Amino acid sequence: MLEKNPNLPLDIPRTVTPELSRRPLDENCDYVQFPFDLYAPLPLKGLKFVQPTEEALQLEALLDAPTPKSAESTDEDDPDHYTKRDIINQALAVVGILTAVMYGADVAQNTAEESKAEPSIEVVAHALHPENEDRVVIVDDGFNTYNANYLSQTLGPSIQEAVDGQIWSVQSNNATTSVDALFDKAYDLAISKDITSISVVTYSMGDVRGTGLAEKFVKETDIPVENIVIISGPSGYDSLRESRKDEMAWAQFIASVIPGSSHSTFWRKVAELWFYKDNFTRSEENPWEFVTKNIPRFFKTLDGINIRFKQPHTSNNSLLMQMAALENGKPTNRVESIGKYQQEHNEQSSIITYISSSTYDAMLNDDFARDKFEEAADKGGLEFNSYEVDGVAHGDYYVKDAVASFQDTFKQASEDIIPQTLEARADRYLREFEAYNLDTFMADTDKDDQK
């Protein structure tokens, strides 16, 4: 440390900063620079060096210590922290980009596959009675079915008890729910086989497309639609159970906020798992049984979904694809439209038959749906019949466990449907005969006038 020499005229402080005390000063130096001054040269002659005091050493140690972080400082002030955060952000960005690319590729592939999918018609069985070989029963299955073969083969003989004819199975082939392409295939096949009348039998949401197909035959062809048989089919969105309405609303929300979700394999599988959650959330006697029994049910449900998605052209027949079809093509509106058109054009009237479940159906309020179909038939001036069958409620193996009940139901229905059908045919034949005679009479009259 430096002390003042009383013989010097300069007023140099008795102590200086630790910065100066740490410098290796030489007595022969002409001057020293203070870092806090204007670097003015100072004469050092006559100064003597002394040992620094304890207070000065403490002050020096305090000033040399690193500045502690304030209470308001965060890890973000650390340069190393910025590096780690940047690495994480970059990794997340890469994952996000790859996910978006894979998602877009999946949506594009499914959209392309959908454009290739076309519905078709498969002849499953001949008529029960040979004299009815010129008539056909077109069978369309419900939600998430690739074709109606199982329904046609299982219920075909029972159906023919009341509505006889060849059995044709709708092959949806994962095509969209539009009826236009299906109608073209069905009409071409009907012409090639000289079909004289059509009947349509549908299960569940198959009535959306089935009633649309019947409507097109009525309005665009000369082939009469004699019967429309609806098995546990919704009359519209309003006939679904509240839980199913919630699922539809959820599906609509997903489709509206996530671009491409209706063609995304991931989102469509999520939607279907949610739709079928009743299969693997069934109540049991205790929590252990709930877990041990529902876990296998979950994987069974998931396996069924995966099998459907392995079908050609993807599973466009899914919840996210069909959510709007039910309301846009409301079956009851089509039934009413068919009846009014037939009345206006003096054509053979269709007979509407609704078969509901005698037990509770978790999917559909079929009592409500039946009443709505009856109301629509009445507005259209159509005959309406209704019957109940055991075991038809939506669920696993709904048909397999109810074949005997279906046979009994259709035998009972035949007592009403067959006479009604024969009467409607007779009325049509009479009108056609009268129209033919009138045309013949007018033609003969024209010839007489020309003479």
Summary of the structure (lengths in Angstrom):
residues: 451
radius of gyration: 43.0
end to end distance: 149.9
largest distance: 162.1
contacts: 1363
relative contact order: 0.09
helix: 55%
strand: 11%
